Amino acid sequence: MSRILKDKIEGLYCKCTKSDVAIFNILEDRIKCIWCGNEIKCNPPIEFIRKEACVDCEGMKSTFIIDSTGQKICTRCGSPKYKILKLK
């Protein structure tokens, strides 16, 4: 289960993990994985987290952050998403 805290987000997928165990620090204009340094450009605060399959990640499960502008961004590949697959 993902948790949004004041300065970090726990329970996200990352390109360095096989499941939703990564922890990202929340910075001014991005979030950053504490393990591999993967940076995801966004506009904090993070409003919501969704778990879905990502089209660009070959249909693999991922987490998507929804930032303050309403943009949905995959935490595995880092690009904004508009096409979403349903999890099987």
Buried (B, 14 or more C-beta within 10 A) or exposed (E): EBEBEEEBBBBBBBBEBEEBEBBBEBEEEBBBBEEEEBBBEBBBEBBEBEBBBBBBBEEBBBBBBBBEEEBBBBBBBBEEBEEBEEEE
